[in-house]
């Protein structure tokens, strides 16, 4: 059966063939009072998609349609929906549901709800698996559906719904703003957003990268300076320099050098998620009493504020586009895996793939 019982998308059948996509159908959860149906027009390709379909982050239900940086048009709303309306352009990020009743949800920390469901690979109580945005439609709870400001195009807005909010939330919570000096480790899909939003919030931003070739891009994005971590002794002249560091790299490395560049009680905050363990000693923190932490996405209030800031300051993701198809999805995830994109992919051409749906 077609929509509204099912959606059509491009699915990976097995981690052994992780970059091979097959067109197919999958069931949508039963429609409820707070649900919103969206005809998708664009979807960002996230590093999380690759970590998932390769099995790097553990087992997932297969076949699976990934994609959690979704932009589209509302085509149906439940009777209790009050935040969006049919015909409105909206976005959905990496979370699609929470109970909204637990202690974390009531505190505005719904991303830490113990019952939270990811946009793909989750499972509702009735057994329906959540599938993502490499598809014709998505069904989401209205709390996780966000109006997209007119100033943002589909392809620019889409990557903000995961990569953007993943760095925006800790930037604001750690106090990025005038008078703050921050480091951004890695200049990729996450890192370029950390620079864009860090600068927009008024902070002095330095990119720390093992790739000297990234210097030109870092400065073009608005960074105050570029630090090449491939140079021996690079950290010495930046001792106690940064209020905090945002690490966007999904690789492991010796953290002690990076800790040494933090001010006393500074924070090394991770949003890059390596597939292998990180080894630390308590003594590594003693020299400046620094902290290490991480975070997951951002809450609804932060998402809306980020989109408003991006529209107001004309912040644009550095995006390449590619038509959604078996071949297009294959090319996109292969290039993301091999770091061959500057700095995000957005899948477009959904009407061509799935027909006009609005």
Secondary structure, DSSP 8 states (H G I E B T S, - for coil): --TTTEEEEEEE--GGGTT-EEEEEEE-----TTEEEEEEEEEEE-HHHHHHHTTTT----SSB-----EEEEEEEE-TT--S--TT-EEEE-SEEE--S-SHHHHTT-GGG-TT-EETTT-B-TTS-B---SSBSEEEEEGGG-EE--TTS-HHHHHGGGTHHHHHHHHHHHTT-STT-EEEEE--SHHHHHHHHHHHHTT-EEEEEES-GGGHHHHHHTT-SEEEETTSTTTTGGGTT-EEEEEE---S---HHHHHTTEEEEEEEEE----SS-----GGGGTTTT-EEEE--S--HHHHHHHHHHHHHTT----EEEEE-SHHHHHHHHHHHHTT-SSSEEEEE-HHHHH----
